[in-house]
Amino acid sequence: MNIKTDTKEKFTVITPQEATISANMTEELSNMLLSYLQKDIPHIVLNMNEVKSIDKSAAEQITMLQQQFYENNRSFVICALTPDVEALLDELELLEVMNVTPTESEAWDILQMEEIERELFSDEENN
């Protein structure tokens, strides 16, 4: 799977360079994304602007991956969905449980807000 990565100070932007994410690409994508849970910069923005279609099982896997990140106190925001991918996610009722923004800039904002929330909750628990 061809992927572009752009590491920022607090997160990494992952942009699949494929028009289609098929079921057989899901394991490779999962392994690559899950590896970020162990890195110094564990937060992910998944920019889907190049993806024109996605297999149902791949969509479900991305949803589960996103949940795993949040369960591990990490952020995972999806942005720039193409209309066809957004329609499929909506049809599968996955869109409502995913953290999705229209633009990469808005995804950055969400990540920063979540980082502030984590710091605040951490402070509250320590007091």
Wavefront OBJ file of the C-alpha trace (Angstrom):
o trace
v 0.000 0.000 0.000
v 1.393 3.359 -1.029
v 1.173 5.892 1.821
v 2.493 9.403 2.374
v 3.401 10.330 5.951
v 3.981 13.803 7.332
v 5.136 13.954 10.947
v 4.259 17.105 12.850
v 5.154 18.099 16.411
v 2.209 16.324 18.094
v 0.748 14.036 15.412
v 1.364 12.285 12.104
v -0.696 12.777 8.959
v -1.137 9.517 7.036
v -2.414 9.890 3.471
v -3.117 6.698 1.517
v -2.038 7.250 -2.092
v -4.488 4.650 -3.401
v -7.797 5.259 -5.185
v -9.259 2.154 -3.541
v -8.712 0.613 -0.122
v -9.651 -3.023 -0.549
v -10.112 -5.793 1.997
v -6.707 -7.295 1.204
v -5.001 -3.972 2.078
v -6.667 -3.814 5.488
v -4.101 -5.876 7.407
v -1.178 -3.825 6.084
v -2.966 -0.562 6.918
v -3.906 -1.849 10.393
v -0.373 -2.953 11.231
v 1.084 0.338 10.048
v -1.410 2.470 12.005
v -1.241 0.357 15.177
v 2.536 0.764 15.229
v 1.951 4.455 16.022
v 0.501 3.532 19.418
v 4.080 2.686 20.472
v 5.712 5.811 19.017
v 6.651 9.095 20.664
v 4.078 10.878 18.478
v 1.108 8.482 18.668
v -1.708 10.710 17.361
v -2.951 10.179 13.789
v -4.754 12.214 11.159
v -5.880 9.878 8.371
v -6.285 12.052 5.283
v -8.531 10.206 2.827
v -8.575 12.792 0.011
v -7.017 10.371 -2.524
v -9.333 7.450 -1.689
v -12.281 7.206 -4.076
v -13.690 3.901 -2.799
v -13.308 1.640 0.190
v -14.273 -1.951 0.806
v -16.848 -2.543 3.559
v -14.447 -4.649 5.649
v -11.712 -2.006 5.301
v -14.147 0.688 6.465
v -15.121 -1.419 9.463
v -11.460 -2.057 10.278
v -10.628 1.675 10.195
v -13.524 2.283 12.591
v -12.178 -0.376 14.979
v -8.655 1.063 14.694
v -9.928 4.503 15.591
v -11.643 3.053 18.670
v -8.409 1.292 19.688
v -6.560 4.595 19.568
v -9.121 6.268 21.824
v -9.095 3.302 24.219
v -5.332 3.860 24.512
v -5.773 7.588 25.203
v -4.552 8.534 21.717
v -6.199 10.613 19.015
v -7.189 9.365 15.557
v -9.094 11.763 13.297
v -10.163 11.045 9.730
v -10.429 13.930 7.287
v -11.102 14.862 3.674
v -13.478 12.026 2.805
v -14.513 11.903 -0.831
v -18.295 11.920 -1.428
v -18.434 8.219 -2.395
v -16.463 7.087 0.663
v -18.525 9.326 2.939
v -21.757 7.918 1.449
v -20.600 4.326 2.047
v -19.588 5.062 5.642
v -22.965 6.715 6.213
v -24.798 3.768 4.643
v -22.882 1.353 6.898
v -23.763 3.584 9.890
v -20.049 3.992 10.645
v -19.868 7.716 10.011
v -21.780 8.512 13.189
v -19.273 6.658 15.397
v -16.153 7.968 13.656
v -14.279 11.161 14.422
v -14.371 12.821 10.975
v -13.648 16.370 9.819
v -13.993 17.953 6.364
v -10.419 19.289 6.244
v -6.976 18.419 7.539
v -6.799 21.769 9.319
v -9.967 20.964 11.283
v -8.509 17.539 12.145
v -5.460 19.303 13.621
v -7.808 21.463 15.717
v -9.598 18.360 17.047
v -6.280 16.722 17.954
v -5.174 19.827 19.833
v -8.481 20.016 21.730
v -8.248 16.336 22.646
v -4.681 16.871 23.886
v -5.891 19.714 26.132
v -8.743 17.512 27.419
v -6.314 14.704 28.255
v -4.079 17.145 30.145
v -7.049 18.565 32.074
v -8.395 15.130 33.009
v -4.914 14.018 33.991
v -4.570 17.057 36.276
v -7.975 16.393 37.847
v -7.120 12.754 38.538
v -3.830 13.741 40.171
v -5.504 16.216 42.558
l 1 2 3 4 5 6 7 8 9 10 11 12 13 14 15 16 17 18 19 20 21 22 23 24 25 26 27 28 29 30 31 32 33 34 35 36 37 38 39 40 41 42 43 44 45 46 47 48 49 50 51 52 53 54 55 56 57 58 59 60 61 62 63 64 65 66 67 68 69 70 71 72 73 74 75 76 77 78 79 80 81 82 83 84 85 86 87 88 89 90 91 92 93 94 95 96 97 98 99 100 101 102 103 104 105 106 107 108 109 110 111 112 113 114 115 116 117 118 119 120 121 122 123 124 125 126 127
